[in-house]
Each structure stands twice: as structure tokens, then as C-alpha cells.
Amino acid sequence: MISEDRHRTTGLNPVSKLFILISISVLVLLIDSPYMMLLIVTSVLLAKQYFRTRGRFSKGVFGFATAIFAAQILFNRSGEEIYSLWILTVTTGGVDSGVTIAGKFLCLIMMSWIFIATTRPSEFSSALIGAKVPYRFAYLPALAMRFVPIFEMELSCVREAQVVRGLRLDRSLKGLIRSARYTALPMFFLAMYKVNSLAASMTGRGFGGSKERTQLHPKNLSGWDLMIMVAVVAMAASLFLLDKCQTMPSSFFA
């Protein structure tokens, strides 16, 4: 995970970034053209590289996207035949659906990753409060974002402790099942301990005792944020209409 001091921020209000994430996610789910999907995937990957949002799960995400693409090629027999070898038959429909479905998965994961990597939890909660969200609910996503690296560290400690006790962990299916079996219960008790400690700490500080709560660094939506949000909606609507236009090729082999 990316630590908070390594965030490369965009300068936008976190609420506007969340709005942009939702808008582009809806666009990704609605488009059907593989050309348009490749354009969006390329843009998202360039943004990921620009903001340096790297993590230990990158290989797994790309590997799963590749598996989705391969599954569509192997089992989707719609469209015209492109290549055939024994039981393998590659069709136009398989390639197009593979690019589209794998692209949707990759875009949604990577865009969420970029949002988390460029947003500090404290700024996110302040921006939600500035957008008139009750502070009791505004602190929930910030707490979730803060606890992800903590639980990741705790999971690593639990696994190391299990290995010291003689538990054999490997990357096979049996090893993954064994790891989940012997780490789920300790992680559950650790999570309950963290939740109880956090609840006691927040209660001791009077959290929820008043309707309003002051902020150290309040963040409100600016005119620039509103302009960016309108521009993103206009761009998404234009790309959606272009995707549905009859002159836009719906297939690589059209």
C-alpha cells in the first residue's frame, strides 16, 4: 500500500474526484466498442503511471484481466472464425468481448486505485463534511482507508507467526485454503479488538455528542472543482454517444 506521505495529489477536492470516478465508471460499464475501451484503458494506465500508484497487487490485477481475456477467446464462439487449431477456435466475437470485459475490469480496479492513492483519508472526510455529509458518516470512508494498511500489516504478522509454528504456506490451491483456514480466526479477533479500541477512543473524545464538529483543515468545493465535474460529465456523455453512433466500428474486424 502507498503510505500517506507518498501521495501525489491532483489538487482537486476529494468529493470532485469521487464524482469523476463514479462518472467514468458508469461510462466504462455502458460502452461496448473495443476501440473505445482500449482508449479508456490506455488513458487510465497513463494516469496510473503519472501518479505512481504502484502496489503489490498490480501483477494479480493484470493477471486476472489476462485470464478474463483468455477465457473469452477460448469459450466465446460468436462472430466469424479467425483462427482454428484442433479444439481452439478464435472468433471475432471472442476477441471483441475479451477486450471489452477485461478492459472494464482493469479500468474499474485501476481508477479506484488512483483515487485511493491520490486522496488522503483526512482530506476525504473533511471534503465530505464540507459537502454537507453528516460527520458521523463522513468519517467512515476515512477510517476504512486508514485501516487497510494496518490490517495488511497484521495479516503479515499472523502468517509469519503461523509459519514459525510449523504451518506450511505455499501458492498452490491447497496452500491457499490452508492459509485462509488458519488466519481467518486470528484476523477476526484482531479486527474486533481494533474496533473496540477505536470505539472506546472515539467515545472518550465525545465523538457523536454534538450535531456539528469543527475541522482543522476544512475543504469545500471550489469553482474549479465544479468546472472539472461539468467537463467530465460532458466528456463522458460525448464518448457514450460516440460509442453508440452507427459510424463507430463496434468490432476490430468490422
C-alpha positions, 0 to 999 in steps of 0.5 A, spaced: 500 500 500 502 507 498 503 510 505 500 517 506 506 521 505 507 518 498 501 521 495 501 525 489 495 529 489 491 532 483 489 538 487 482 537 486 477 536 492 476 529 494 468 529 493 470 532 485 474 526 484 469 521 487 464 524 482 469 523 476 470 516 478 463 514 479 462 518 472 467 514 468 465 508 471 458 508 469 461 510 462 466 504 462 460 499 464 455 502 458 460 502 452 461 496 448 466 498 442 473 495 443 476 501 440 473 505 445 475 501 451 482 500 449 482 508 449 479 508 456 484 503 458 490 506 455 488 513 458 487 510 465 494 506 465 497 513 463 494 516 469 496 510 473 503 511 471 503 519 472 501 518 479 505 512 481 500 508 484 504 502 484 502 496 489 503 489 490 497 487 487 498 490 480 501 483 477 494 479 480 490 485 477 493 484 470 493 477 471 486 476 472 484 481 466 489 476 462 485 470 464 478 474 463 481 475 456 483 468 455 477 465 457 473 469 452 477 467 446 477 460 448 469 459 450 466 465 446 464 462 439 460 468 436 462 472 430 466 469 424 472 464 425 479 467 425 483 462 427 482 454 428 487 449 431 484 442 433 479 444 439 481 452 439 477 456 435 478 464 435 472 468 433 471 475 432 466 475 437 471 472 442 476 477 441 471 483 441 468 481 448 475 479 451 477 486 450 471 489 452 470 485 459 477 485 461 478 492 459 472 494 464 475 490 469 482 493 469 479 500 468 474 499 474 480 496 479 485 501 476 481 508 477 479 506 484 486 505 485 488 512 483 483 515 487 485 511 493 492 513 492 491 520 490 486 522 496 488 522 503 483 519 508 483 526 512 482 530 506 476 525 504 472 526 510 473 533 511 471 534 503 465 530 505 463 534 511 464 540 507 459 537 502 454 537 507 455 529 509 453 528 516 460 527 520 458 521 523 458 518 516 463 522 513 468 519 517 467 512 515 470 512 508 476 515 512 477 510 517 476 504 512 482 507 508 486 508 514 485 501 516 487 497 510 494 498 511 494 496 518 490 490 517 495 488 511 500 489 516 497 484 521 495 479 516 503 479 515 504 478 522 499 472 523 502 468 517 509 469 519 507 467 526 503 461 523 509 459 519 514 459 525 509 454 528 510 449 523 504 451 518 506 450 511 504 456 506 505 455 499 501 458 492 498 452 490 490 451 491 491 447 497 496 452 500 491 457 499 485 454 503 490 452 508 492 459 509 485 462 509 483 456 514 488 458 519 488 466 519 481 467 518 480 466 526 486 470 528 484 476 523 477 476 526 479 477 533 484 482 531 479 486 527 474 486 533 479 488 538 481 494 533 474 496 533 473 496 540 479 500 541 477 505 536 470 505 539 472 506 546 477 512 543 472 515 539 467 515 545 472 518 550 473 524 545 465 525 545 465 523 538 457 523 536 455 528 542 454 534 538 450 535 531 456 539 528 464 538 529 469 543 527 475 541 522 482 543 522 483 543 515 476 544 512 475 543 504 469 545 500 468 545 493 471 550 489 469 553 482 474 549 479 472 543 482 465 544 479 468 546 472 472 539 472 465 535 474 461 539 468 467 537 463 467 530 465 460 529 465 460 532 458 466 528 456 463 522 458 456 523 455 460 525 448 464 518 448 457 514 450 454 517 444 460 516 440 460 509 442 453 508 440 453 512 433 452 507 427 459 510 424 463 507 430 466 500 428 463 496 434 468 490 432 476 490 430 474 486 424 468 490 422 
